[in-house]
Amino acid sequence: MKENNQGIIEEFEITPHTLMVSPINYGSKIYSRIIEMEDEFISPFKPMEIIKKSCEFFGSSYEGLSIMKVPNKS
């Protein structure tokens, strides 16, 4: 994870410590607010961009994960 001098992170991968990635308005653009167990960050990327990049970082794809079915617990 790289952070610039304005407190905005330039690189981020979702980890087991990531609780939420949500969109925020940052000026006229959509950035991401990232909340982890012990910290909070702002990223210049949209939430879906972060999710897709994280999937690729860990050797998968968003498209591959989105078609997986979660077993029904009933």
CHARMM internal coordinates of N, CA and C (Angstrom, degrees):
IC EDIT
DIST 1 N 1 CA 1.4466
DIST 1 CA 1 C 1.5250
ANGL 1 N 1 CA 1 C 108.23
DIST 1 C 2 N 1.3421
ANGL 1 CA 1 C 2 N 116.62
DIHE 1 N 1 CA 1 C 2 N 127.40
DIST 2 N 2 CA 1.4579
ANGL 1 C 2 N 2 CA 121.77
DIHE 1 CA 1 C 2 N 2 CA 178.30
DIST 2 CA 2 C 1.5213
ANGL 2 N 2 CA 2 C 109.13
DIHE 1 C 2 N 2 CA 2 C -111.57
DIST 2 C 3 N 1.3198
ANGL 2 CA 2 C 3 N 115.83
DIHE 2 N 2 CA 2 C 3 N 134.16
DIST 3 N 3 CA 1.4629
ANGL 2 C 3 N 3 CA 120.53
DIHE 2 CA 2 C 3 N 3 CA -179.97
DIST 3 CA 3 C 1.5188
ANGL 3 N 3 CA 3 C 108.38
DIHE 2 C 3 N 3 CA 3 C -118.54
DIST 3 C 4 N 1.3542
ANGL 3 CA 3 C 4 N 116.58
DIHE 3 N 3 CA 3 C 4 N 135.51
DIST 4 N 4 CA 1.4592
ANGL 3 C 4 N 4 CA 118.55
DIHE 3 CA 3 C 4 N 4 CA 176.51
DIST 4 CA 4 C 1.5288
ANGL 4 N 4 CA 4 C 109.70
DIHE 3 C 4 N 4 CA 4 C -90.75
DIST 4 C 5 N 1.3257
ANGL 4 CA 4 C 5 N 116.72
DIHE 4 N 4 CA 4 C 5 N -179.23
DIST 5 N 5 CA 1.4645
ANGL 4 C 5 N 5 CA 119.50
DIHE 4 CA 4 C 5 N 5 CA -173.93
DIST 5 CA 5 C 1.5246
ANGL 5 N 5 CA 5 C 113.69
DIHE 4 C 5 N 5 CA 5 C -75.03
DIST 5 C 6 N 1.3379
ANGL 5 CA 5 C 6 N 119.74
DIHE 5 N 5 CA 5 C 6 N -5.83
DIST 6 N 6 CA 1.4606
ANGL 5 C 6 N 6 CA 121.40
DIHE 5 CA 5 C 6 N 6 CA 175.52
DIST 6 CA 6 C 1.5336
ANGL 6 N 6 CA 6 C 111.94
DIHE 5 C 6 N 6 CA 6 C -95.74
DIST 6 C 7 N 1.3332
ANGL 6 CA 6 C 7 N 118.53
DIHE 6 N 6 CA 6 C 7 N 6.41
DIST 7 N 7 CA 1.4525
ANGL 6 C 7 N 7 CA 121.52
DIHE 6 CA 6 C 7 N 7 CA 179.55
DIST 7 CA 7 C 1.5136
ANGL 7 N 7 CA 7 C 114.00
DIHE 6 C 7 N 7 CA 7 C 82.08
DIST 7 C 8 N 1.3180
ANGL 7 CA 7 C 8 N 117.24
DIHE 7 N 7 CA 7 C 8 N 14.48
DIST 8 N 8 CA 1.4599
ANGL 7 C 8 N 8 CA 121.87
DIHE 7 CA 7 C 8 N 8 CA 178.97
DIST 8 CA 8 C 1.5221
ANGL 8 N 8 CA 8 C 107.95
DIHE 7 C 8 N 8 CA 8 C -103.95
DIST 8 C 9 N 1.3331
ANGL 8 CA 8 C 9 N 116.83
DIHE 8 N 8 CA 8 C 9 N 128.51
DIST 9 N 9 CA 1.4587
ANGL 8 C 9 N 9 CA 119.20
DIHE 8 CA 8 C 9 N 9 CA -179.18
DIST 9 CA 9 C 1.5213
ANGL 9 N 9 CA 9 C 109.91
DIHE 8 C 9 N 9 CA 9 C -83.97
DIST 9 C 10 N 1.3139
ANGL 9 CA 9 C 10 N 116.00
DIHE 9 N 9 CA 9 C 10 N 139.97
DIST 10 N 10 CA 1.4599
ANGL 9 C 10 N 10 CA 122.09
DIHE 9 CA 9 C 10 N 10 CA -177.73
DIST 10 CA 10 C 1.5237
ANGL 10 N 10 CA 10 C 112.07
DIHE 9 C 10 N 10 CA 10 C -92.94
DIST 10 C 11 N 1.3254
ANGL 10 CA 10 C 11 N 117.84
DIHE 10 N 10 CA 10 C 11 N -25.30
DIST 11 N 11 CA 1.4609
ANGL 10 C 11 N 11 CA 122.22
DIHE 10 CA 10 C 11 N 11 CA -179.97
DIST 11 CA 11 C 1.5219
ANGL 11 N 11 CA 11 C 108.77
DIHE 10 C 11 N 11 CA 11 C -135.20
DIST 11 C 12 N 1.3401
ANGL 11 CA 11 C 12 N 115.46
DIHE 11 N 11 CA 11 C 12 N 141.65
DIST 12 N 12 CA 1.4597
ANGL 11 C 12 N 12 CA 118.99
DIHE 11 CA 11 C 12 N 12 CA 179.48
DIST 12 CA 12 C 1.5194
ANGL 12 N 12 CA 12 C 109.42
DIHE 11 C 12 N 12 CA 12 C -160.11
DIST 12 C 13 N 1.3197
ANGL 12 CA 12 C 13 N 117.06
DIHE 12 N 12 CA 12 C 13 N 138.10
DIST 13 N 13 CA 1.4533
ANGL 12 C 13 N 13 CA 122.89
DIHE 12 CA 12 C 13 N 13 CA 171.26
DIST 13 CA 13 C 1.5273
ANGL 13 N 13 CA 13 C 107.78
DIHE 12 C 13 N 13 CA 13 C -121.81
DIST 13 C 14 N 1.3101
ANGL 13 CA 13 C 14 N 115.80
DIHE 13 N 13 CA 13 C 14 N 139.45
DIST 14 N 14 CA 1.4650
ANGL 13 C 14 N 14 CA 121.18
DIHE 13 CA 13 C 14 N 14 CA 176.79
DIST 14 CA 14 C 1.5223
ANGL 14 N 14 CA 14 C 108.43
DIHE 13 C 14 N 14 CA 14 C -67.04
DIST 14 C 15 N 1.3258
ANGL 14 CA 14 C 15 N 116.33
DIHE 14 N 14 CA 14 C 15 N 135.16
DIST 15 N 15 CA 1.4628
ANGL 14 C 15 N 15 CA 122.41
DIHE 14 CA 14 C 15 N 15 CA -179.84
DIST 15 CA 15 C 1.5269
ANGL 15 N 15 CA 15 C 109.01
DIHE 14 C 15 N 15 CA 15 C -127.75
DIST 15 C 16 N 1.3206
ANGL 15 CA 15 C 16 N 118.22
DIHE 15 N 15 CA 15 C 16 N 175.95
DIST 16 N 16 CA 1.4674
ANGL 15 C 16 N 16 CA 119.48
DIHE 15 CA 15 C 16 N 16 CA 175.08
DIST 16 CA 16 C 1.5330
ANGL 16 N 16 CA 16 C 113.24
DIHE 15 C 16 N 16 CA 16 C -61.40
DIST 16 C 17 N 1.3272
ANGL 16 CA 16 C 17 N 117.79
DIHE 16 N 16 CA 16 C 17 N -15.61
DIST 17 N 17 CA 1.4654
ANGL 16 C 17 N 17 CA 121.86
DIHE 16 CA 16 C 17 N 17 CA 179.00
DIST 17 CA 17 C 1.5281
ANGL 17 N 17 CA 17 C 112.40
DIHE 16 C 17 N 17 CA 17 C -88.09
DIST 17 C 18 N 1.3305
ANGL 17 CA 17 C 18 N 117.45
DIHE 17 N 17 CA 17 C 18 N -7.15
DIST 18 N 18 CA 1.4581
ANGL 17 C 18 N 18 CA 121.63
DIHE 17 CA 17 C 18 N 18 CA -179.88
DIST 18 CA 18 C 1.5164
ANGL 18 N 18 CA 18 C 109.48
DIHE 17 C 18 N 18 CA 18 C -79.47
DIST 18 C 19 N 1.3233
ANGL 18 CA 18 C 19 N 115.52
DIHE 18 N 18 CA 18 C 19 N 122.15
DIST 19 N 19 CA 1.4590
ANGL 18 C 19 N 19 CA 120.90
DIHE 18 CA 18 C 19 N 19 CA -179.69
DIST 19 CA 19 C 1.5232
ANGL 19 N 19 CA 19 C 112.20
DIHE 18 C 19 N 19 CA 19 C -94.91
DIST 19 C 20 N 1.3524
ANGL 19 CA 19 C 20 N 116.63
DIHE 19 N 19 CA 19 C 20 N -35.41
DIST 20 N 20 CA 1.4580
ANGL 19 C 20 N 20 CA 119.24
DIHE 19 CA 19 C 20 N 20 CA -174.33
DIST 20 CA 20 C 1.5161
ANGL 20 N 20 CA 20 C 110.85
DIHE 19 C 20 N 20 CA 20 C -159.43
DIST 20 C 21 N 1.3164
ANGL 20 CA 20 C 21 N 115.90
DIHE 20 N 20 CA 20 C 21 N 143.21
DIST 21 N 21 CA 1.4666
ANGL 20 C 21 N 21 CA 122.84
DIHE 20 CA 20 C 21 N 21 CA 169.87
DIST 21 CA 21 C 1.5208
ANGL 21 N 21 CA 21 C 105.02
DIHE 20 C 21 N 21 CA 21 C -128.42
DIST 21 C 22 N 1.3235
ANGL 21 CA 21 C 22 N 116.77
DIHE 21 N 21 CA 21 C 22 N 114.12
DIST 22 N 22 CA 1.4636
ANGL 21 C 22 N 22 CA 119.59
DIHE 21 CA 21 C 22 N 22 CA -176.27
DIST 22 CA 22 C 1.5264
ANGL 22 N 22 CA 22 C 110.60
DIHE 21 C 22 N 22 CA 22 C -129.46
DIST 22 C 23 N 1.3355
ANGL 22 CA 22 C 23 N 117.09
DIHE 22 N 22 CA 22 C 23 N 152.69
DIST 23 N 23 CA 1.4679
ANGL 22 C 23 N 23 CA 120.25
DIHE 22 CA 22 C 23 N 23 CA 179.61
DIST 23 CA 23 C 1.5303
ANGL 23 N 23 CA 23 C 111.17
DIHE 22 C 23 N 23 CA 23 C -76.19
DIST 23 C 24 N 1.3224
ANGL 23 CA 23 C 24 N 115.05
DIHE 23 N 23 CA 23 C 24 N 144.44
DIST 24 N 24 CA 1.4642
ANGL 23 C 24 N 24 CA 120.92
DIHE 23 CA 23 C 24 N 24 CA 172.27
DIST 24 CA 24 C 1.5235
ANGL 24 N 24 CA 24 C 108.32
DIHE 23 C 24 N 24 CA 24 C -137.52
DIST 24 C 25 N 1.3228
ANGL 24 CA 24 C 25 N 116.26
DIHE 24 N 24 CA 24 C 25 N 151.57
DIST 25 N 25 CA 1.4610
ANGL 24 C 25 N 25 CA 120.24
DIHE 24 CA 24 C 25 N 25 CA 173.34
DIST 25 CA 25 C 1.5121
ANGL 25 N 25 CA 25 C 107.83
DIHE 24 C 25 N 25 CA 25 C -82.23
DIST 25 C 26 N 1.3153
ANGL 25 CA 25 C 26 N 115.40
DIHE 25 N 25 CA 25 C 26 N 128.42
DIST 26 N 26 CA 1.4623
ANGL 25 C 26 N 26 CA 121.07
DIHE 25 CA 25 C 26 N 26 CA 179.20
DIST 26 CA 26 C 1.5197
ANGL 26 N 26 CA 26 C 105.58
DIHE 25 C 26 N 26 CA 26 C -129.27
DIST 26 C 27 N 1.3196
ANGL 26 CA 26 C 27 N 115.78
DIHE 26 N 26 CA 26 C 27 N 93.81
DIST 27 N 27 CA 1.4610
ANGL 26 C 27 N 27 CA 119.66
DIHE 26 CA 26 C 27 N 27 CA -171.19
DIST 27 CA 27 C 1.5185
ANGL 27 N 27 CA 27 C 108.07
DIHE 26 C 27 N 27 CA 27 C 68.82
DIST 27 C 28 N 1.3188
ANGL 27 CA 27 C 28 N 116.53
DIHE 27 N 27 CA 27 C 28 N -125.28
DIST 28 N 28 CA 1.4653
ANGL 27 C 28 N 28 CA 120.46
DIHE 27 CA 27 C 28 N 28 CA 179.32
DIST 28 CA 28 C 1.5284
ANGL 28 N 28 CA 28 C 112.25
DIHE 27 C 28 N 28 CA 28 C -99.88
DIST 28 C 29 N 1.3256
ANGL 28 CA 28 C 29 N 117.37
DIHE 28 N 28 CA 28 C 29 N 9.41
DIST 29 N 29 CA 1.4650
ANGL 28 C 29 N 29 CA 121.36
DIHE 28 CA 28 C 29 N 29 CA -176.78
DIST 29 CA 29 C 1.5275
ANGL 29 N 29 CA 29 C 111.24
DIHE 28 C 29 N 29 CA 29 C -116.31
DIST 29 C 30 N 1.3296
ANGL 29 CA 29 C 30 N 115.40
DIHE 29 N 29 CA 29 C 30 N 164.18
DIST 30 N 30 CA 1.4595
ANGL 29 C 30 N 30 CA 122.07
DIHE 29 CA 29 C 30 N 30 CA 174.13
DIST 30 CA 30 C 1.5245
ANGL 30 N 30 CA 30 C 108.17
DIHE 29 C 30 N 30 CA 30 C -100.29
DIST 30 C 31 N 1.3165
ANGL 30 CA 30 C 31 N 116.34
DIHE 30 N 30 CA 30 C 31 N 119.44
DIST 31 N 31 CA 1.4576
ANGL 30 C 31 N 31 CA 123.23
DIHE 30 CA 30 C 31 N 31 CA 175.80
DIST 31 CA 31 C 1.5296
ANGL 31 N 31 CA 31 C 107.39
DIHE 30 C 31 N 31 CA 31 C -112.02
DIST 31 C 32 N 1.3174
ANGL 31 CA 31 C 32 N 115.70
DIHE 31 N 31 CA 31 C 32 N -178.75
DIST 32 N 32 CA 1.4693
ANGL 31 C 32 N 32 CA 120.64
DIHE 31 CA 31 C 32 N 32 CA 177.67
DIST 32 CA 32 C 1.5107
ANGL 32 N 32 CA 32 C 110.53
DIHE 31 C 32 N 32 CA 32 C -116.53
DIST 32 C 33 N 1.3042
ANGL 32 CA 32 C 33 N 115.04
DIHE 32 N 32 CA 32 C 33 N 138.38
DIST 33 N 33 CA 1.4658
ANGL 32 C 33 N 33 CA 122.24
DIHE 32 CA 32 C 33 N 33 CA 170.01
DIST 33 CA 33 C 1.5220
ANGL 33 N 33 CA 33 C 105.62
DIHE 32 C 33 N 33 CA 33 C -101.54
DIST 33 C 34 N 1.3170
ANGL 33 CA 33 C 34 N 115.99
DIHE 33 N 33 CA 33 C 34 N 121.39
DIST 34 N 34 CA 1.4603
ANGL 33 C 34 N 34 CA 122.03
DIHE 33 CA 33 C 34 N 34 CA -176.66
DIST 34 CA 34 C 1.5165
ANGL 34 N 34 CA 34 C 108.23
DIHE 33 C 34 N 34 CA 34 C -112.01
DIST 34 C 35 N 1.3243
ANGL 34 CA 34 C 35 N 115.74
DIHE 34 N 34 CA 34 C 35 N 124.15
DIST 35 N 35 CA 1.4633
ANGL 34 C 35 N 35 CA 120.23
DIHE 34 CA 34 C 35 N 35 CA 178.41
DIST 35 CA 35 C 1.5170
ANGL 35 N 35 CA 35 C 108.14
DIHE 34 C 35 N 35 CA 35 C -114.44
DIST 35 C 36 N 1.3171
ANGL 35 CA 35 C 36 N 114.80
DIHE 35 N 35 CA 35 C 36 N 125.19
DIST 36 N 36 CA 1.4537
ANGL 35 C 36 N 36 CA 121.60
DIHE 35 CA 35 C 36 N 36 CA 175.81
DIST 36 CA 36 C 1.5279
ANGL 36 N 36 CA 36 C 108.11
DIHE 35 C 36 N 36 CA 36 C -115.07
DIST 36 C 37 N 1.3230
ANGL 36 CA 36 C 37 N 116.75
DIHE 36 N 36 CA 36 C 37 N 172.47
DIST 37 N 37 CA 1.4658
ANGL 36 C 37 N 37 CA 120.83
DIHE 36 CA 36 C 37 N 37 CA -176.61
DIST 37 CA 37 C 1.5239
ANGL 37 N 37 CA 37 C 112.51
DIHE 36 C 37 N 37 CA 37 C -54.84
DIST 37 C 38 N 1.3164
ANGL 37 CA 37 C 38 N 117.62
DIHE 37 N 37 CA 37 C 38 N -38.69
DIST 38 N 38 CA 1.4587
ANGL 37 C 38 N 38 CA 121.01
DIHE 37 CA 37 C 38 N 38 CA -174.06
DIST 38 CA 38 C 1.5302
ANGL 38 N 38 CA 38 C 113.74
DIHE 37 C 38 N 38 CA 38 C -119.22
DIST 38 C 39 N 1.3542
ANGL 38 CA 38 C 39 N 118.76
DIHE 38 N 38 CA 38 C 39 N 4.08
DIST 39 N 39 CA 1.4613
ANGL 38 C 39 N 39 CA 119.40
DIHE 38 CA 38 C 39 N 39 CA -172.92
DIST 39 CA 39 C 1.5206
ANGL 39 N 39 CA 39 C 110.77
DIHE 38 C 39 N 39 CA 39 C -155.13
DIST 39 C 40 N 1.3220
ANGL 39 CA 39 C 40 N 115.34
DIHE 39 N 39 CA 39 C 40 N 171.89
DIST 40 N 40 CA 1.4612
ANGL 39 C 40 N 40 CA 122.42
DIHE 39 CA 39 C 40 N 40 CA 177.17
DIST 40 CA 40 C 1.5190
ANGL 40 N 40 CA 40 C 108.26
DIHE 39 C 40 N 40 CA 40 C -143.96
DIST 40 C 41 N 1.3528
ANGL 40 CA 40 C 41 N 116.59
DIHE 40 N 40 CA 40 C 41 N 140.32
DIST 41 N 41 CA 1.4644
ANGL 40 C 41 N 41 CA 121.67
DIHE 40 CA 40 C 41 N 41 CA -176.48
DIST 41 CA 41 C 1.5136
ANGL 41 N 41 CA 41 C 110.39
DIHE 40 C 41 N 41 CA 41 C -136.34
DIST 41 C 42 N 1.3300
ANGL 41 CA 41 C 42 N 115.17
DIHE 41 N 41 CA 41 C 42 N 163.24
DIST 42 N 42 CA 1.4538
ANGL 41 C 42 N 42 CA 123.30
DIHE 41 CA 41 C 42 N 42 CA 170.08
DIST 42 CA 42 C 1.5266
ANGL 42 N 42 CA 42 C 106.02
DIHE 41 C 42 N 42 CA 42 C -120.33
DIST 42 C 43 N 1.3357
ANGL 42 CA 42 C 43 N 116.15
DIHE 42 N 42 CA 42 C 43 N 135.91
DIST 43 N 43 CA 1.4633
ANGL 42 C 43 N 43 CA 121.54
DIHE 42 CA 42 C 43 N 43 CA 178.64
DIST 43 CA 43 C 1.5234
ANGL 43 N 43 CA 43 C 108.82
DIHE 42 C 43 N 43 CA 43 C -125.15
DIST 43 C 44 N 1.3368
ANGL 43 CA 43 C 44 N 117.92
DIHE 43 N 43 CA 43 C 44 N 142.18
DIST 44 N 44 CA 1.4641
ANGL 43 C 44 N 44 CA 120.15
DIHE 43 CA 43 C 44 N 44 CA 179.47
DIST 44 CA 44 C 1.5277
ANGL 44 N 44 CA 44 C 113.47
DIHE 43 C 44 N 44 CA 44 C -75.17
DIST 44 C 45 N 1.3228
ANGL 44 CA 44 C 45 N 117.51
DIHE 44 N 44 CA 44 C 45 N 1.99
DIST 45 N 45 CA 1.4591
ANGL 44 C 45 N 45 CA 121.04
DIHE 44 CA 44 C 45 N 45 CA -179.78
DIST 45 CA 45 C 1.5204
ANGL 45 N 45 CA 45 C 110.49
DIHE 44 C 45 N 45 CA 45 C -98.98
DIST 45 C 46 N 1.3297
ANGL 45 CA 45 C 46 N 116.60
DIHE 45 N 45 CA 45 C 46 N 151.65
DIST 46 N 46 CA 1.4599
ANGL 45 C 46 N 46 CA 121.55
DIHE 45 CA 45 C 46 N 46 CA 176.10
DIST 46 CA 46 C 1.5247
ANGL 46 N 46 CA 46 C 108.83
DIHE 45 C 46 N 46 CA 46 C -70.39
DIST 46 C 47 N 1.3415
ANGL 46 CA 46 C 47 N 117.94
DIHE 46 N 46 CA 46 C 47 N 152.72
DIST 47 N 47 CA 1.4650
ANGL 46 C 47 N 47 CA 120.18
DIHE 46 CA 46 C 47 N 47 CA -179.09
DIST 47 CA 47 C 1.5314
ANGL 47 N 47 CA 47 C 113.78
DIHE 46 C 47 N 47 CA 47 C -52.85
DIST 47 C 48 N 1.3279
ANGL 47 CA 47 C 48 N 118.16
DIHE 47 N 47 CA 47 C 48 N -42.90
DIST 48 N 48 CA 1.4641
ANGL 47 C 48 N 48 CA 119.79
DIHE 47 CA 47 C 48 N 48 CA -178.64
DIST 48 CA 48 C 1.5299
ANGL 48 N 48 CA 48 C 111.19
DIHE 47 C 48 N 48 CA 48 C -65.12
DIST 48 C 49 N 1.3099
ANGL 48 CA 48 C 49 N 117.24
DIHE 48 N 48 CA 48 C 49 N -33.80
DIST 49 N 49 CA 1.4743
ANGL 48 C 49 N 49 CA 119.84
DIHE 48 CA 48 C 49 N 49 CA 176.58
DIST 49 CA 49 C 1.5276
ANGL 49 N 49 CA 49 C 110.36
DIHE 48 C 49 N 49 CA 49 C -63.80
DIST 49 C 50 N 1.3215
ANGL 49 CA 49 C 50 N 116.94
DIHE 49 N 49 CA 49 C 50 N -41.55
DIST 50 N 50 CA 1.4685
ANGL 49 C 50 N 50 CA 120.99
DIHE 49 CA 49 C 50 N 50 CA 178.72
DIST 50 CA 50 C 1.5252
ANGL 50 N 50 CA 50 C 110.56
DIHE 49 C 50 N 50 CA 50 C -65.46
DIST 50 C 51 N 1.3266
ANGL 50 CA 50 C 51 N 116.78
DIHE 50 N 50 CA 50 C 51 N -42.56
DIST 51 N 51 CA 1.4645
ANGL 50 C 51 N 51 CA 120.61
DIHE 50 CA 50 C 51 N 51 CA -179.81
DIST 51 CA 51 C 1.5250
ANGL 51 N 51 CA 51 C 110.39
DIHE 50 C 51 N 51 CA 51 C -62.79
DIST 51 C 52 N 1.3286
ANGL 51 CA 51 C 52 N 117.03
DIHE 51 N 51 CA 51 C 52 N -47.54
DIST 52 N 52 CA 1.4675
ANGL 51 C 52 N 52 CA 120.30
DIHE 51 CA 51 C 52 N 52 CA -179.21
DIST 52 CA 52 C 1.5258
ANGL 52 N 52 CA 52 C 111.60
DIHE 51 C 52 N 52 CA 52 C -64.51
DIST 52 C 53 N 1.3358
ANGL 52 CA 52 C 53 N 117.10
DIHE 52 N 52 CA 52 C 53 N -41.95
DIST 53 N 53 CA 1.4677
ANGL 52 C 53 N 53 CA 120.20
DIHE 52 CA 52 C 53 N 53 CA 179.35
DIST 53 CA 53 C 1.5294
ANGL 53 N 53 CA 53 C 110.76
DIHE 52 C 53 N 53 CA 53 C -64.48
DIST 53 C 54 N 1.3284
ANGL 53 CA 53 C 54 N 117.06
DIHE 53 N 53 CA 53 C 54 N -39.02
DIST 54 N 54 CA 1.4652
ANGL 53 C 54 N 54 CA 120.91
DIHE 53 CA 53 C 54 N 54 CA 178.91
DIST 54 CA 54 C 1.5273
ANGL 54 N 54 CA 54 C 110.91
DIHE 53 C 54 N 54 CA 54 C -64.68
DIST 54 C 55 N 1.3149
ANGL 54 CA 54 C 55 N 116.84
DIHE 54 N 54 CA 54 C 55 N -40.78
DIST 55 N 55 CA 1.4701
ANGL 54 C 55 N 55 CA 120.09
DIHE 54 CA 54 C 55 N 55 CA 176.85
DIST 55 CA 55 C 1.5248
ANGL 55 N 55 CA 55 C 110.05
DIHE 54 C 55 N 55 CA 55 C -58.87
DIST 55 C 56 N 1.3342
ANGL 55 CA 55 C 56 N 116.71
DIHE 55 N 55 CA 55 C 56 N -47.74
DIST 56 N 56 CA 1.4588
ANGL 55 C 56 N 56 CA 120.99
DIHE 55 CA 55 C 56 N 56 CA 179.96
DIST 56 CA 56 C 1.5249
ANGL 56 N 56 CA 56 C 111.42
DIHE 55 C 56 N 56 CA 56 C -64.01
DIST 56 C 57 N 1.3200
ANGL 56 CA 56 C 57 N 117.39
DIHE 56 N 56 CA 56 C 57 N -39.26
DIST 57 N 57 CA 1.4617
ANGL 56 C 57 N 57 CA 121.62
DIHE 56 CA 56 C 57 N 57 CA 179.68
DIST 57 CA 57 C 1.5255
ANGL 57 N 57 CA 57 C 110.85
DIHE 56 C 57 N 57 CA 57 C -58.85
DIST 57 C 58 N 1.3373
ANGL 57 CA 57 C 58 N 116.08
DIHE 57 N 57 CA 57 C 58 N -37.05
DIST 58 N 58 CA 1.4598
ANGL 57 C 58 N 58 CA 120.54
DIHE 57 CA 57 C 58 N 58 CA -178.31
DIST 58 CA 58 C 1.5244
ANGL 58 N 58 CA 58 C 112.90
DIHE 57 C 58 N 58 CA 58 C -95.67
DIST 58 C 59 N 1.3462
ANGL 58 CA 58 C 59 N 117.14
DIHE 58 N 58 CA 58 C 59 N 16.01
DIST 59 N 59 CA 1.4578
ANGL 58 C 59 N 59 CA 121.80
DIHE 58 CA 58 C 59 N 59 CA 171.88
DIST 59 CA 59 C 1.5150
ANGL 59 N 59 CA 59 C 115.90
DIHE 58 C 59 N 59 CA 59 C 83.57
DIST 59 C 60 N 1.3186
ANGL 59 CA 59 C 60 N 117.79
DIHE 59 N 59 CA 59 C 60 N 25.53
DIST 60 N 60 CA 1.4542
ANGL 59 C 60 N 60 CA 121.08
DIHE 59 CA 59 C 60 N 60 CA 179.11
DIST 60 CA 60 C 1.5240
ANGL 60 N 60 CA 60 C 108.41
DIHE 59 C 60 N 60 CA 60 C -132.94
DIST 60 C 61 N 1.3106
ANGL 60 CA 60 C 61 N 116.24
DIHE 60 N 60 CA 60 C 61 N -166.13
DIST 61 N 61 CA 1.4577
ANGL 60 C 61 N 61 CA 120.92
DIHE 60 CA 60 C 61 N 61 CA 173.88
DIST 61 CA 61 C 1.5186
ANGL 61 N 61 CA 61 C 108.08
DIHE 60 C 61 N 61 CA 61 C -141.77
DIST 61 C 62 N 1.3123
ANGL 61 CA 61 C 62 N 115.59
DIHE 61 N 61 CA 61 C 62 N 155.08
DIST 62 N 62 CA 1.4643
ANGL 61 C 62 N 62 CA 119.39
DIHE 61 CA 61 C 62 N 62 CA 178.45
DIST 62 CA 62 C 1.5230
ANGL 62 N 62 CA 62 C 109.65
DIHE 61 C 62 N 62 CA 62 C -62.95
DIST 62 C 63 N 1.3226
ANGL 62 CA 62 C 63 N 116.45
DIHE 62 N 62 CA 62 C 63 N -41.79
DIST 63 N 63 CA 1.4530
ANGL 62 C 63 N 63 CA 120.88
DIHE 62 CA 62 C 63 N 63 CA -179.79
DIST 63 CA 63 C 1.5323
ANGL 63 N 63 CA 63 C 110.60
DIHE 62 C 63 N 63 CA 63 C -60.18
DIST 63 C 64 N 1.3370
ANGL 63 CA 63 C 64 N 117.16
DIHE 63 N 63 CA 63 C 64 N -40.77
DIST 64 N 64 CA 1.4613
ANGL 63 C 64 N 64 CA 120.90
DIHE 63 CA 63 C 64 N 64 CA 179.01
DIST 64 CA 64 C 1.5165
ANGL 64 N 64 CA 64 C 112.05
DIHE 63 C 64 N 64 CA 64 C -66.26
DIST 64 C 65 N 1.3233
ANGL 64 CA 64 C 65 N 116.56
DIHE 64 N 64 CA 64 C 65 N -39.08
DIST 65 N 65 CA 1.4653
ANGL 64 C 65 N 65 CA 119.81
DIHE 64 CA 64 C 65 N 65 CA 179.53
DIST 65 CA 65 C 1.5158
ANGL 65 N 65 CA 65 C 112.41
DIHE 64 C 65 N 65 CA 65 C -74.48
DIST 65 C 66 N 1.3315
ANGL 65 CA 65 C 66 N 117.16
DIHE 65 N 65 CA 65 C 66 N -32.24
DIST 66 N 66 CA 1.4612
ANGL 65 C 66 N 66 CA 119.65
DIHE 65 CA 65 C 66 N 66 CA -175.54
DIST 66 CA 66 C 1.5280
ANGL 66 N 66 CA 66 C 112.59
DIHE 65 C 66 N 66 CA 66 C -72.38
DIST 66 C 67 N 1.3375
ANGL 66 CA 66 C 67 N 118.29
DIHE 66 N 66 CA 66 C 67 N -19.58
DIST 67 N 67 CA 1.4654
ANGL 66 C 67 N 67 CA 119.58
DIHE 66 CA 66 C 67 N 67 CA 179.16
DIST 67 CA 67 C 1.5281
ANGL 67 N 67 CA 67 C 112.06
DIHE 66 C 67 N 67 CA 67 C -92.87
DIST 67 C 68 N 1.3416
ANGL 67 CA 67 C 68 N 116.64
DIHE 67 N 67 CA 67 C 68 N -9.16
DIST 68 N 68 CA 1.4575
ANGL 67 C 68 N 68 CA 119.56
DIHE 67 CA 67 C 68 N 68 CA 177.91
DIST 68 CA 68 C 1.5233
ANGL 68 N 68 CA 68 C 109.84
DIHE 67 C 68 N 68 CA 68 C -68.46
DIST 68 C 69 N 1.2791
ANGL 68 CA 68 C 69 N 116.98
DIHE 68 N 68 CA 68 C 69 N 140.22
DIST 69 N 69 CA 1.4587
ANGL 68 C 69 N 69 CA 121.89
DIHE 68 CA 68 C 69 N 69 CA 179.49
DIST 69 CA 69 C 1.5197
ANGL 69 N 69 CA 69 C 109.84
DIHE 68 C 69 N 69 CA 69 C -99.04
DIST 69 C 70 N 1.3087
ANGL 69 CA 69 C 70 N 116.73
DIHE 69 N 69 CA 69 C 70 N 136.62
DIST 70 N 70 CA 1.4532
ANGL 69 C 70 N 70 CA 122.35
DIHE 69 CA 69 C 70 N 70 CA 174.86
DIST 70 CA 70 C 1.5248
ANGL 70 N 70 CA 70 C 106.55
DIHE 69 C 70 N 70 CA 70 C -89.25
DIST 70 C 71 N 1.3380
ANGL 70 CA 70 C 71 N 117.77
DIHE 70 N 70 CA 70 C 71 N 128.42
DIST 71 N 71 CA 1.4733
ANGL 70 C 71 N 71 CA 119.37
DIHE 70 CA 70 C 71 N 71 CA -179.21
DIST 71 CA 71 C 1.5283
ANGL 71 N 71 CA 71 C 111.32
DIHE 70 C 71 N 71 CA 71 C -59.40
DIST 71 C 72 N 1.3111
ANGL 71 CA 71 C 72 N 114.98
DIHE 71 N 71 CA 71 C 72 N 142.60
DIST 72 N 72 CA 1.4604
ANGL 71 C 72 N 72 CA 121.26
DIHE 71 CA 71 C 72 N 72 CA 177.97
DIST 72 CA 72 C 1.5167
ANGL 72 N 72 CA 72 C 109.14
DIHE 71 C 72 N 72 CA 72 C -74.58
DIST 72 C 73 N 1.3417
ANGL 72 CA 72 C 73 N 117.95
DIHE 72 N 72 CA 72 C 73 N 133.04
DIST 73 N 73 CA 1.4669
ANGL 72 C 73 N 73 CA 121.51
DIHE 72 CA 72 C 73 N 73 CA -176.63
DIST 73 CA 73 C 1.5271
ANGL 73 N 73 CA 73 C 112.48
DIHE 72 C 73 N 73 CA 73 C -90.40
DIST 73 C 74 N 1.3102
ANGL 73 CA 73 C 74 N 118.42
DIHE 73 N 73 CA 73 C 74 N 12.22
DIST 74 N 74 CA 1.4676
ANGL 73 C 74 N 74 CA 118.78
DIHE 73 CA 73 C 74 N 74 CA -178.16
DIST 74 CA 74 C 1.5058
ANGL 74 N 74 CA 74 C 113.47
DIHE 73 C 74 N 74 CA 74 C -83.20
END
COOR INIT
IC SEED 1 N 1 CA 1 C
IC BUILD
